[in-house]
Amino acid sequence: MSSLLKSLLATFNKSKVVKSATLKVAKPVEVKKDKVVLENPEILKQAESTAKEVLTFAREEAEKIRETAKTEMRELQNTLRAQEDKLRKYEESLQTKENNLVTKDKQIDARLADIEKTKAEMAELRLKQVEKLEKIGGLTKEKAKDILLEAVDKKLARDVAERIRVAEDEIKETVEEKSRDLLIDAMYHGSTEYVAEFTISTVKIADDDVKGRIIGKEGRNIRTFEKVTGVDIDMDETPGEVRLSCYDGVRREVARVALERLIKDGRIQPTRIEEYVAKARHDIEKIMYEEGKKLCHMVGAYNLPQELIAMLGRFKFRSSYGQNMLAHTLEETRIGMNLAAETHANVDIVRLGCLFHDIGKIITDEEGSHVELGVKLLEKNNMPKAVIDCVAQHHEDTEFTSKESILVYISDAISGSRPGARYENVAEYVKRLKAIEEIAMSKPGALEAFAISAGREVRVMVDPGKATDDEAVRMASDIRDEIKAKLTYPGTVTVTVIRETRAQQVAK
């Protein structure tokens, strides 16, 4: 049986045309001379019937396969025809575009040829015009060009010389006036309006009964307040107000804010005093940092260490000779920046030098002048060497090393010496200098004493016969301690005790 027949039989069995094709053979088959003899004729009939059914089914399946193949063939032919039509249209489109491009190329070539022809005609026409002009003027092209340039050079030379002479005369006449204008302009742009500040703050009160609550039972409230804030309270001077006295402006401001809040709250007692003072101190620290940042931004200084910004903010509550240090620093920095810009100096160095020149005055817990303390603080924060030099030299303690240092010195002098900038009674100033000299002269063995450098130093000459070297050292220490205890002074006072022995003989 062939493979096709086997396939048909399998399909036939699946369609259940023959439910059972099992042939039962009762007895063995006997084969004689190529003939098969079956003893049971029913089986033979059944086999013939099954074969017919199989053939019929095979014909039907073959017809179905043939129809399916014809249908697929027709669909494939239709698809091929559609693709052929599409390819033919695309080919026609490409041919059309190619024809258009060829046409455009021809048009472009024709236009280029026209342009070249026009250029040639223009060049020929220009040459003819030049020849005609040369014949009319009797000059060649090069000769006419030389004559024209020579005339222009002569005219320009006269104009330039005349303008130079005029400019030189103007410079000679206005150089001094211009210099004065530069200084005036710098001071004008840097000036700020403020009044002299002292060491007293006032707090307004509604009535004098509030003073009793501030004092408290047996004075415990006022004692606690003065102990916590470090300020003195005076309530006897003026009715309707309380005065707070302290040389430290920060402490005084903390006390003022805390007292105003306590008065508003009404519950004045030691515990609440400590609470309100602590909160006021925290708020003032924030205010000072913001003031420092504001000062830096007003002069265009950014990305500075936070420690330096906070120190600059303390200028708001600090004054020197009655001059508010925040206002003085702002004014001096603006003057310095304008002077640096006009003199072509490094504006950034001058800006930072002016900004930090008095920062050492804020440091009160270390020994040394404000210049030394400021230099030390800037070195700690890794500031540029040029800026540190400006701070170190702004009082001429050391020689100037750059023009930026000189400009910082000039700016500080302009801001501090202008009328109304600082307040200090001349009599009080002289009195302080005399007091320093008197303290020095009161020591045994002192011969002479001189207060110099505006009271920042006192030099004491001692009798070498009445004081030894060790006693001179002790004398300097005693004078320092007495000045600290008895006098009020800005900055520091250096005590120098000089002891020397001289031997002199006269030959006759």
C-alpha positions as CSV (number, residue, x, y, z in Angstrom):
1,M,0.0,0.0,0.0
2,S,1.4,3.4,-1.0
3,S,2.0,6.3,1.3
4,L,-0.9,8.3,-0.3
5,L,-3.3,5.5,0.3
6,K,-2.1,5.3,3.9
7,S,-2.8,9.0,4.3
8,L,-6.2,8.7,2.9
9,L,-7.0,5.7,5.1
10,A,-5.9,7.7,8.2
11,T,-8.1,10.7,7.2
12,F,-11.0,8.3,6.5
13,N,-10.7,6.7,9.9
14,K,-10.6,10.2,11.6
15,S,-13.9,11.2,9.8
16,K,-15.5,8.1,11.3
17,V,-16.7,6.8,7.9
18,V,-15.6,3.4,9.1
19,K,-16.2,2.9,12.7
20,S,-14.6,-0.5,12.8
21,A,-12.3,-1.9,10.2
22,T,-11.2,-4.8,12.2
23,L,-11.4,-8.0,10.1
24,K,-11.9,-11.1,12.1
25,V,-10.2,-14.1,10.5
26,A,-11.7,-17.4,11.8
27,K,-9.2,-19.6,10.1
28,P,-5.9,-19.2,8.4
29,V,-5.7,-18.3,4.8
30,E,-4.7,-20.8,2.3
31,V,-2.7,-19.6,-0.7
32,K,-2.9,-21.5,-4.0
33,K,-1.3,-20.4,-7.2
34,D,-1.6,-16.6,-6.5
35,K,-5.2,-16.9,-5.4
36,V,-6.4,-16.1,-2.0
37,V,-9.2,-18.4,-0.8
38,L,-11.2,-17.1,2.0
39,E,-13.5,-19.5,3.7
40,N,-15.7,-16.6,4.9
41,P,-17.3,-14.6,2.0
42,E,-18.7,-11.9,4.4
43,I,-15.3,-10.6,5.1
44,L,-14.6,-10.3,1.5
45,K,-17.7,-8.3,0.9
46,Q,-17.0,-6.1,3.8
47,A,-13.5,-5.4,2.5
48,E,-14.8,-4.5,-1.0
49,S,-17.4,-2.2,0.5
50,T,-14.7,-0.5,2.7
51,A,-12.4,-0.1,-0.3
52,K,-15.2,1.6,-2.3
53,E,-15.9,4.0,0.5
54,V,-12.2,4.7,0.8
55,L,-11.9,5.5,-2.9
56,T,-15.0,7.7,-2.8
57,F,-13.6,9.6,0.2
58,A,-10.2,9.9,-1.6
59,R,-11.9,11.4,-4.7
60,E,-13.7,14.0,-2.5
61,E,-10.6,14.9,-0.7
62,A,-8.6,15.2,-3.9
63,E,-11.3,17.4,-5.3
64,K,-11.2,19.7,-2.3
65,I,-7.4,19.9,-2.4
66,R,-7.6,20.7,-6.1
67,E,-10.2,23.5,-5.5
68,T,-8.1,24.9,-2.6
69,A,-5.0,24.9,-4.8
70,K,-6.9,26.7,-7.6
71,T,-8.1,29.4,-5.1
72,E,-4.7,30.0,-3.7
73,M,-3.3,30.1,-7.2
74,R,-5.8,32.8,-8.2
75,E,-5.1,34.9,-5.1
76,L,-1.3,34.6,-5.7
77,Q,-1.8,35.7,-9.3
78,N,-3.9,38.7,-8.2
79,T,-1.3,39.7,-5.7
80,L,1.4,39.5,-8.3
81,R,-0.6,41.6,-10.7
82,A,-1.1,44.2,-8.0
83,Q,2.6,44.4,-7.3
84,E,3.4,44.6,-10.9
85,D,1.0,47.5,-11.3
86,K,2.6,49.3,-8.3
87,L,6.1,48.8,-9.6
88,R,5.1,50.0,-13.0
89,K,3.6,53.2,-11.5
90,Y,6.7,53.8,-9.3
91,E,8.9,53.4,-12.3
92,E,6.8,55.9,-14.2
93,S,7.1,58.3,-11.3
94,L,10.9,58.0,-11.2
95,Q,11.1,58.5,-14.9
96,T,9.1,61.7,-14.6
97,K,11.3,63.0,-11.8
98,E,14.4,62.2,-13.8
99,N,13.0,64.1,-16.7
100,N,12.3,67.1,-14.5
101,L,15.8,67.1,-13.1
102,V,17.3,67.0,-16.5
103,T,15.2,69.9,-17.5
104,K,16.2,71.9,-14.4
105,D,19.9,71.1,-15.0
106,K,19.6,72.5,-18.5
107,Q,17.9,75.7,-17.2
108,I,20.6,76.2,-14.5
109,D,23.4,75.7,-17.1
110,A,21.6,78.3,-19.3
111,R,21.4,80.8,-16.4
112,L,25.0,80.3,-15.5
113,A,26.0,81.0,-19.1
114,D,24.0,84.2,-19.1
115,I,25.6,85.3,-15.8
116,E,29.1,84.7,-17.1
117,K,28.2,86.6,-20.3
118,T,26.9,89.5,-18.2
119,K,30.0,89.6,-16.1
120,A,32.2,89.7,-19.1
121,E,30.1,92.5,-20.6
122,M,30.3,94.5,-17.3
123,A,34.1,94.1,-17.1
124,E,34.5,95.3,-20.7
125,L,32.3,98.2,-20.1
126,R,34.2,99.2,-16.9
127,L,37.5,99.0,-18.7
128,K,36.2,101.3,-21.4
129,Q,34.9,103.8,-18.9
130,V,38.3,103.9,-17.1
131,E,40.1,104.4,-20.4
132,K,37.7,107.2,-21.2
133,L,38.2,108.9,-17.8
134,E,42.0,108.6,-18.1
135,K,41.9,110.4,-21.6
136,I,39.6,113.1,-20.2
137,G,41.7,113.8,-17.0
138,G,45.1,113.2,-18.5
139,L,46.0,110.9,-15.5
140,T,46.4,107.2,-15.2
141,K,44.5,105.3,-12.6
142,E,47.4,104.7,-10.3
143,K,48.5,108.4,-10.5
144,A,45.0,109.6,-9.7
145,K,44.8,107.2,-6.7
146,D,48.2,108.5,-5.3
147,I,47.1,112.2,-5.6
148,L,43.8,111.5,-3.8
149,L,45.5,109.5,-0.9
150,E,48.2,112.2,-0.5
151,A,45.5,114.9,-0.2
152,V,43.6,112.9,2.4
153,D,46.8,112.2,4.4
154,K,47.6,115.9,4.6
155,K,44.2,116.8,5.7
156,L,44.1,114.1,8.4
157,A,47.6,115.0,9.6
158,R,46.5,118.6,10.2
159,D,43.3,117.5,12.0
160,V,45.1,114.9,14.2
161,A,47.8,117.4,15.2
162,E,45.2,120.0,16.0
163,R,43.1,117.6,18.1
164,I,46.2,116.5,20.0
165,R,47.1,120.0,20.9
166,V,43.6,120.8,22.1
167,A,43.5,117.5,24.1
168,E,46.9,118.3,25.8
169,D,45.7,121.8,26.7
170,E,42.5,120.4,28.2
171,I,44.4,117.8,30.2
172,K,46.7,120.4,31.6
173,E,43.8,122.6,32.6
174,T,41.6,120.0,34.1
175,V,44.0,117.4,35.6
176,E,43.8,118.8,39.1
177,E,40.1,119.4,38.9
178,K,39.6,115.9,37.6
179,S,41.5,114.4,40.5
180,R,39.4,116.3,43.0
181,D,36.2,115.2,41.2
182,L,37.3,111.6,41.4
183,L,37.7,111.8,45.2
184,I,34.5,113.7,45.6
185,D,32.6,111.2,43.4
186,A,34.1,108.3,45.4
187,M,33.0,109.8,48.7
188,Y,29.6,110.7,47.3
189,H,28.9,107.2,46.2
190,G,30.2,105.7,49.5
191,S,28.5,108.1,51.9
192,T,25.7,106.9,54.1
193,E,23.5,108.7,56.5
194,Y,23.7,107.8,60.2
195,V,24.0,109.5,63.5
196,A,26.7,108.9,66.1
197,E,26.0,106.0,68.5
198,F,26.8,105.8,72.2
199,T,26.6,103.1,74.8
200,I,23.0,103.6,76.0
201,S,19.8,102.1,74.8
202,T,16.3,103.1,76.0
203,V,13.1,101.1,76.4
204,K,9.8,102.9,76.5
205,I,7.3,101.9,79.2
206,A,3.6,102.7,79.6
207,D,3.8,103.8,83.2
208,D,6.2,103.8,86.1
209,D,4.4,100.8,87.7
210,V,6.3,98.6,85.2
211,K,9.6,99.7,86.8
212,G,8.4,98.0,90.0
213,R,7.8,94.7,88.2
214,I,11.2,95.0,86.5
215,I,12.8,95.4,90.0
216,G,10.8,92.6,91.5
217,K,10.6,91.4,95.1
218,E,13.7,92.5,97.0
219,G,15.3,93.3,93.6
220,R,15.6,89.7,92.5
221,N,14.3,90.4,88.9
222,I,16.7,93.3,88.2
223,R,19.6,91.4,89.7
224,T,18.8,88.3,87.5
225,F,18.4,90.5,84.4
226,E,21.7,92.3,84.9
227,K,23.5,89.1,85.7
228,V,22.2,87.2,82.6
229,T,22.5,90.1,80.1
230,G,25.7,91.8,81.4
231,V,24.1,95.3,81.2
232,D,23.2,97.9,83.8
233,I,19.6,99.1,84.2
234,D,19.0,102.7,85.1
235,M,15.3,103.6,85.9
236,D,15.9,106.9,87.8
237,E,16.9,109.3,84.9
238,T,13.8,109.8,82.8
239,P,10.1,108.9,83.5
240,G,8.5,106.7,80.9
241,E,11.6,104.9,79.9
242,V,14.3,102.5,81.1
243,R,17.9,103.0,80.2
244,L,20.2,100.1,79.4
245,S,24.0,100.8,79.7
246,C,26.8,98.6,78.4
247,Y,29.9,99.1,76.2
248,D,29.1,96.0,74.2
249,G,26.4,96.8,71.7
250,V,25.4,93.2,71.1
251,R,24.7,92.6,74.8
252,R,22.8,95.9,75.0
253,E,20.6,94.9,72.0
254,V,19.9,91.5,73.5
255,A,18.9,93.1,76.7
256,R,16.7,95.7,74.9
257,V,14.8,93.0,72.9
258,A,14.4,90.7,75.9
259,L,13.2,93.5,78.2
260,E,10.6,94.7,75.6
261,R,9.3,91.2,75.3
262,L,9.1,90.7,79.0
263,I,7.2,94.0,79.5
264,K,4.8,93.0,76.7
265,D,4.3,89.5,78.3
266,G,3.8,91.0,81.8
267,R,5.1,88.0,83.7
268,I,8.5,89.2,84.8
269,Q,10.3,86.6,87.0
270,P,13.8,85.1,87.1
271,T,12.9,82.0,85.2
272,R,11.2,83.8,82.4
273,I,13.9,86.4,82.3
274,E,16.5,83.7,81.5
275,E,14.2,82.2,78.9
276,Y,13.5,85.5,77.1
277,V,17.2,86.5,77.2
278,A,18.2,83.2,75.7
279,K,15.6,83.5,72.9
280,A,16.6,87.1,72.3
281,R,20.3,86.2,72.0
282,H,19.4,83.5,69.5
283,D,17.3,85.9,67.4
284,I,20.0,88.6,67.5
285,E,22.6,86.1,66.3
286,K,20.3,85.4,63.3
287,I,19.8,89.1,62.7
288,M,23.6,89.7,62.8
289,Y,24.3,86.9,60.3
290,E,21.6,88.4,57.9
291,E,23.1,91.9,58.4
292,G,26.5,90.5,57.6
293,K,25.2,88.8,54.5
294,K,23.3,91.9,53.4
295,L,26.5,94.0,53.8
296,C,28.5,91.6,51.7
297,H,25.8,91.6,49.0
298,M,25.6,95.4,49.0
299,V,29.2,95.6,48.0
300,G,29.2,92.6,45.7
301,A,31.1,90.2,47.8
302,Y,29.9,86.6,47.6
303,N,30.9,83.0,48.7
304,L,32.7,84.2,51.8
305,P,33.2,81.9,54.9
306,Q,30.1,81.9,57.2
307,E,32.3,82.8,60.2
308,L,33.5,86.0,58.6
309,I,29.9,86.9,57.5
310,A,28.7,86.4,61.1
311,M,31.5,88.6,62.4
312,L,30.7,91.4,59.9
313,G,27.1,91.3,61.1
314,R,28.2,92.2,64.6
315,F,29.2,95.6,63.2
316,K,25.5,96.5,63.3
317,F,25.7,96.8,67.1
318,R,29.3,98.1,67.4
319,S,30.5,101.7,67.2
320,S,34.0,103.2,67.1
321,Y,34.3,106.9,68.2
322,G,30.5,107.1,68.0
323,Q,30.6,105.9,64.4
324,N,28.5,102.8,63.6
325,M,31.0,100.2,62.2
326,L,28.5,98.7,59.8
327,A,27.8,102.0,58.2
328,H,31.5,103.0,58.3
329,T,32.5,99.7,56.6
330,L,29.8,100.1,53.9
331,E,30.9,103.7,53.2
332,E,34.6,102.9,53.2
333,T,34.2,99.9,50.9
334,R,32.2,101.9,48.4
335,I,34.8,104.6,48.4
336,G,37.6,102.1,48.0
337,M,35.8,100.3,45.1
338,N,35.3,103.6,43.2
339,L,38.9,104.7,43.8
340,A,40.2,101.3,42.6
341,A,38.1,101.4,39.5
342,E,39.3,104.9,38.6
343,T,42.9,104.0,39.3
344,H,42.8,100.6,37.5
345,A,43.7,98.8,40.7
346,N,42.3,95.3,41.6
347,V,38.8,96.1,42.7
348,D,38.2,92.6,44.3
349,I,41.2,93.0,46.5
350,V,40.3,96.5,47.6
351,R,36.7,95.4,48.2
352,L,37.7,92.6,50.6
353,G,40.4,94.6,52.2
354,C,37.9,97.4,53.0
355,L,35.3,94.9,54.1
356,F,37.6,93.2,56.7
357,H,39.8,96.1,57.7
358,D,38.2,96.5,61.2
359,I,37.0,92.9,61.7
360,G,39.6,92.5,64.6
361,K,37.6,95.0,66.7
362,I,34.9,92.4,67.1
363,I,37.3,89.9,68.8
364,T,37.2,90.9,72.5
365,D,38.3,87.6,74.1
366,E,41.9,87.7,72.8
367,E,44.9,90.0,73.4
368,G,46.3,92.2,70.7
369,S,45.4,95.1,68.5
370,H,42.4,94.9,66.2
371,V,44.9,94.8,63.2
372,E,46.7,91.8,64.6
373,L,43.5,90.0,65.6
374,G,42.0,90.7,62.2
375,V,45.0,89.4,60.3
376,K,45.0,86.2,62.5
377,L,41.3,85.7,61.8
378,L,41.7,86.1,58.0
379,E,44.7,83.7,57.9
380,K,42.6,81.2,59.8
381,N,39.9,81.4,57.1
382,N,42.5,81.1,54.2
383,M,41.8,84.5,52.7
384,P,44.2,85.7,49.9
385,K,47.6,87.2,51.0
386,A,46.9,90.5,49.2
387,V,43.7,91.0,51.2
388,I,45.5,90.2,54.5
389,D,48.2,92.7,53.6
390,C,45.5,95.4,53.1
391,V,44.2,94.7,56.6
392,A,47.7,94.6,58.2
393,Q,48.8,97.9,56.6
394,H,45.6,100.0,56.8
395,H,47.0,101.9,59.9
396,E,50.5,102.1,58.5
397,D,51.7,99.6,61.1
398,T,53.9,98.1,58.3
399,E,55.0,99.5,55.0
400,F,52.6,99.4,52.1
401,T,53.3,96.5,49.6
402,S,50.7,97.3,47.0
403,K,48.5,100.1,45.7
404,E,45.5,98.2,46.9
405,S,46.7,98.6,50.5
406,I,47.2,102.3,50.0
407,L,43.6,102.6,48.6
408,V,42.2,100.8,51.7
409,Y,44.2,103.2,53.9
410,I,42.9,106.2,52.0
411,S,39.3,105.0,52.0
412,D,39.4,104.4,55.8
413,A,40.8,107.9,56.3
414,I,38.2,109.5,54.1
415,S,35.3,107.8,55.8
416,G,36.6,108.3,59.3
417,S,37.7,111.9,59.0
418,R,34.9,113.5,57.1
419,P,32.8,116.0,59.1
420,G,30.1,114.4,61.2
421,A,31.4,110.8,60.7
422,R,32.8,110.3,64.2
423,Y,31.9,111.8,67.4
424,E,34.5,112.3,70.2
425,N,34.7,115.3,72.4
426,V,38.2,116.8,72.1
427,A,38.3,117.6,75.8
428,E,37.6,114.0,76.6
429,Y,40.2,112.8,74.2
430,V,42.9,115.0,75.7
431,K,41.7,114.0,79.2
432,R,42.2,110.3,78.3
433,L,45.7,110.9,77.0
434,K,46.6,112.9,80.2
435,A,45.1,110.2,82.4
436,I,47.3,107.5,80.6
437,E,50.4,109.6,81.2
438,E,49.5,110.3,84.9
439,I,49.0,106.6,85.6
440,A,52.5,105.9,84.1
441,M,54.1,108.8,86.0
442,S,52.6,107.6,89.3
443,K,54.8,104.6,89.4
444,P,58.1,104.8,91.4
445,G,61.1,105.4,89.3
446,A,59.2,106.9,86.3
447,L,61.0,109.9,84.8
448,E,58.8,110.7,81.8
449,A,55.7,109.3,80.1
450,F,54.4,110.0,76.6
451,A,51.0,108.9,75.2
452,I,51.5,108.5,71.4
453,S,49.6,107.0,68.4
454,A,46.3,108.7,69.5
455,G,46.5,107.0,72.9
456,R,47.2,103.5,71.5
457,E,50.7,103.4,73.1
458,V,52.4,104.9,76.1
459,R,56.2,105.0,76.5
460,V,57.6,105.3,80.0
461,M,61.2,106.3,80.7
462,V,62.5,105.0,84.1
463,D,65.5,105.9,86.2
464,P,67.9,103.0,85.9
465,G,69.2,103.8,89.4
466,K,65.8,103.4,91.0
467,A,64.4,100.5,89.0
468,T,66.0,97.2,87.9
469,D,65.1,95.3,84.7
470,D,62.7,93.0,86.6
471,E,61.1,96.1,88.2
472,A,60.6,97.6,84.7
473,V,58.8,94.5,83.6
474,R,56.6,94.6,86.7
475,M,56.0,98.4,86.2
476,A,54.7,97.7,82.6
477,S,52.3,95.1,83.9
478,D,51.0,97.4,86.7
479,I,50.5,100.3,84.3
480,R,48.6,98.0,81.9
481,D,46.3,96.7,84.7
482,E,45.5,100.2,86.0
483,I,44.7,101.5,82.5
484,K,42.3,98.6,82.0
485,A,40.6,99.2,85.3
486,K,40.3,103.0,85.3
487,L,40.0,104.1,81.7
488,T,37.7,103.6,78.7
489,Y,39.5,103.5,75.4
490,P,39.0,102.2,71.8
491,G,41.1,99.2,70.7
492,T,44.2,98.5,72.8
493,V,46.9,100.5,74.6
494,T,50.5,99.2,74.4
495,V,52.7,100.0,77.4
496,T,56.5,100.3,76.7
497,V,58.8,100.8,79.6
498,I,62.4,101.9,78.6
499,R,65.3,101.5,81.0
500,E,68.8,102.4,79.9
501,T,72.1,103.2,81.5
502,R,74.4,105.8,80.1
503,A,78.0,106.5,81.1
504,Q,79.3,110.0,80.3
505,Q,82.7,111.7,81.0
506,V,84.0,115.0,79.9
507,A,87.7,115.5,79.0
508,K,89.1,118.9,79.9
